[in-house]
Amino acid sequence: MDYKEYFQKELNDIKTEYFILDTKGDEKTGDIDFVKYSWSTSRYNKIKEGDLIIFRRPGKASETNKFYFFGAAKMGKVEGTTRVTGKLVKCYPFNEFIHQSEIGNFKWTFKDKKESWEHFFNQYGMNKINKIDFEELLKISESNVEFDKEPDAEAEATKDIQSGNYEVDDKEGKTKIRAKQQAFSNKVKTNYNNQCAICSIKTKEFLIGSHIIPWSKRKDIRIKPSNGICLCSLHDKAFDKGFISLTNDLKIIITEIKLDDLQLVNELKKINGKKIFKPKIHAPEKEFLEYHREAIFRK
């Protein structure tokens, strides 16, 4: 289901207005991603029930120190007086987050952008945008999506990761499992600044949120971000099949088993002993790395 179908009623309603909301995803601030959002009416009080919003994680609260957009929703019932809380309904997580580095040439219509992002977004965390800005951002988020999208399942998966519920049972069904796999992949890739932790390739189509302990081995950590590393397709396969592994201090070790493929041997030698990029949060856990070396690495 694409965004035009999902938000058809709201997009066709001339009363609908459009906003970008900054959220830290921290319940202490009154915000929970895809659940609720709080704000002070003395600072900003234009948003109303029925409006459509896009979520932005500001640089100071992000895993990479740079902002990104990660989903959309409809504003539901708003309660309170000077400090109000709005319930978020019809949530639409992005399959691919939109990162700051990807939209330097984006043509905004609600405001002129200068060379720098400084002071572009409202300091109070709410920006009223035009409908065309809203739709163009969602088009970017869908650019590489095959539409079997289930927004409700994806929103639930995102909330599970945020709340620390990392278990996925095989009985949950294909739709929920697929949504949780996508949420895990997005989280891992964002943690690693959307580049391979080994070779720094940044092209999205080549990046994978790779599990350290395989999905099939531990249900309780299937979507735990610290059980993931962002790798390009080549290094993901090498890691998954045990041709490479990592020491506890994140240095690459390569298999000593004799390989007939000289080109592969040469590629592995290039990275032997290299230390991978360590994310600001959710770095690989020692327990998971030790399992990979003992159970998967080809000694």
Secondary structure, 3 states (H helix, E strand, C coil): CCHHHHCHHHHHCCCCCEEEEECCCCHHHCCECCCEEEEECCCCCCCCCCCEEEEEECHHHCCCCCCEEEEEEEEEEEEECCEEEEEEEEEEEEEEEEEHHHCCCCCCCCCCCCCCCCCCCCCCCEEEECHHHHHHHHHHHCCCCCCCCCHHHHHHHHHHHHHCCCCCCHHHCHHHHHHHHHHHHHHHHHHCCCCCCCCCCCCHHHEEEEECCCCCCCHHHCCCHHHEEEEEHHHHHHHHCCCEEECCCCEEEECCCCCCCHHHHHHHHHHCCCECCCCCCCCCCHHHHHHHHHHCCCC
